[in-house]
Every structure is written in structure tokens, then in C-alpha cells.
Amino acid sequence: MKLKGIIAVLFLTAASVQTAWAQEGMLVWRNGKFVSFHIDEVDSIQFVNSFHDVKREYVDLGLPSGTLWATCNIGADSPEGYGDYFAWGETSTKADYSWGTYKYCNGTNTTITKYCTNSSYGYVDNKKELEAMDDAATANWGEDWQMPSYEQMLELIDDSYTRTVFKEQHGIFGRQIISKSNGNSIFLPGGGYYYGTSLHSVDSIGYYWTRTIAISSGIKSGGLDARAMYFTSGKIGEGPGWTDGNRPHGRSVRAVRKED
């Protein structure tokens, strides 16, 4: 029986047993800390999903599409938190971000099994955008969220609608994207990226996946790569631009509200 099931049974048993003495309970965490309680104080026990049942905040940047952007990365609880790193098309973190461990290939970059438009890289299914089951935002935050499309990310960094500035926020370096129409903004931390088992370029570069594969980037077109936005976070450096990153690399995800 799983731990939470055991806890629930113990609570229900304690609540149903009538004794002459005070019934005391205690929950002990793995770090040794504990919470004690009197059984008469317990009304019910509820287990909630820590991702889906949390109200997530988002910002209206006044963009023409109406896209609403989350205020923090998937896996973070603050705007400056790096959050989790995901291989493109995978929905959980892992220790090794390489082709050998990538979900949608048979161990190499020429054996892709999903999201491919070029037979040089594997099985051609002509899927160009992630399905909900493979979307890290949807899988972790629920059906109201998804990873941005290439078009949505392109709009976000279009200087017709927004401006970007270097910013240090609570000791974290990144880029603030500010709406030209309403002044609202989001902060994107420079969390770097995972390649293999190593984390690179933290605090100096930000890489953010879209849900769109790269289909027109020369030799790497057709599914080997996926579209990603990048920036350097220093005072002197490049603002947001584009890179077509290898799908197994672990990169940050900033979600958008799913359109109705």
C-alpha cells in the first residue's frame, strides 16, 4: 500500500476508535520535523495534486493574439526561479539529457519515432507541434496550460509589441519583457540548459522551448531540432533571438494559457 494510503487508513482508524484517553497524532517528515495534533481537531484528510490544484498566475501583455503568459517557469514557485528542465516532448525531469535516453527515438538522432518530417531522422509522421500528452506545461499544470507555439514566442519578443531589458531580480540574472501597450511585464531567468548530465550557462543564457519542431533550418530541418528562444542575460549581450535546439537537451519552459 502506498504511503498516503497508509496515512489515510491510520487517520480513519484513529477517528473511529473511541477511547477514554486523549487521542494524539503526529506526522513526521523525512527531515525529522513533525506536526502533532489532537484527533478531535481533524475534520477530514485530503490529498491534492501539487501541480494541478494550485492557482497559477499569468499576465496580459496586451499582445494582438491575446496570449496570456505565466509569471514563472514550470517547476518554479517564483518569477526568478529556474524551474525544471525538460527534453522537448518529455514531461518530467531526468538525470541524463541525451539521445540515448530520449523518449521519442531508439537511442540515436536518426531513429526518431515521433514528430518527424524528414526520413533521414526516423519515422515520418509529419507532426509539427506537441500533442497535449507530450506538452510539459499541460502535463504538469493541467489542461488550461500549454507550451507556447513558435508564433506565440515570436510575438512575445517582437519589438513592435514589447521591449526587453537586462535585469537582476533577487540575485538572479535574466531578461524582463515589458509590454509597450499596457506596461505589464514578465521576468525570464537565465537558467541555462542541460546537455547530457551537465548543466551549462546558468545565469548567463536563457533557453526556452516552444512546442514547435524546426522544419526549415537547413541540414537540421525536419524534426531533429525544435524551436527555442534564447537570450544572454548580461548587461552587454544579445536580447531574445532564436535557436533550433537538439530535442534531448533540457531547457526551461514558460507556459501560456490555452486558448478557448
Stockholm file with secondary structure:
# STOCKHOLM 1.0

chainA/1-260         MKLKGIIAVLFLTAASVQTAWAQEGMLVWRNGKFVSFHIDEVDSIQFVNSFHDVKREYVDLGLPSGTLWATCNIGADSPEGYGDYFAWGETSTKADYSWGTYKYCNGTNTTITKYCTNSSYGYVDNKKELEAMDDAATANWGEDWQMPSYEQMLELIDDSYTRTVFKEQHGIFGRQIISKSNGNSIFLPGGGYYYGTSLHSVDSIGYYWTRTIAISSGIKSGGLDARAMYFTSGKIGEGPGWTDGNRPHGRSVRAVRKED
#=GR chainA/1-260 SS CCHHHHHHHHHHHHHHCCCSSCCEEEEECTTSCEEEEEGGGCCCCCCCCTTTTSCCCEEECCCTTCCEEESSCTTCSSTTCCCCCBCTTCCSCCSCBSGGGCTTBSSSTTCBCSSCSCGGGBCCCCCCBCCGGGCHHHHHHCTTEECCCHHHHHHHTCTTTEEEEEEEETTEEEEEEEETTTCCEEEEECCBEEEBTEEECTTTEEEEEEEEECCSSGGGTTTTEEEEEEEECSSSSCCSEEEEEETTSBBBCCCEECCC
#=GC SS_cons         CCHHHHHHHHHHHHHHCCCSSCCEEEEECTTSCEEEEEGGGCCCCCCCCTTTTSCCCEEECCCTTCCEEESSCTTCSSTTCCCCCBCTTCCSCCSCBSGGGCTTBSSSTTCBCSSCSCGGGBCCCCCCBCCGGGCHHHHHHCTTEECCCHHHHHHHTCTTTEEEEEEEETTEEEEEEEETTTCCEEEEECCBEEEBTEEECTTTEEEEEEEEECCSSGGGTTTTEEEEEEEECSSSSCCSEEEEEETTSBBBCCCEECCC
//
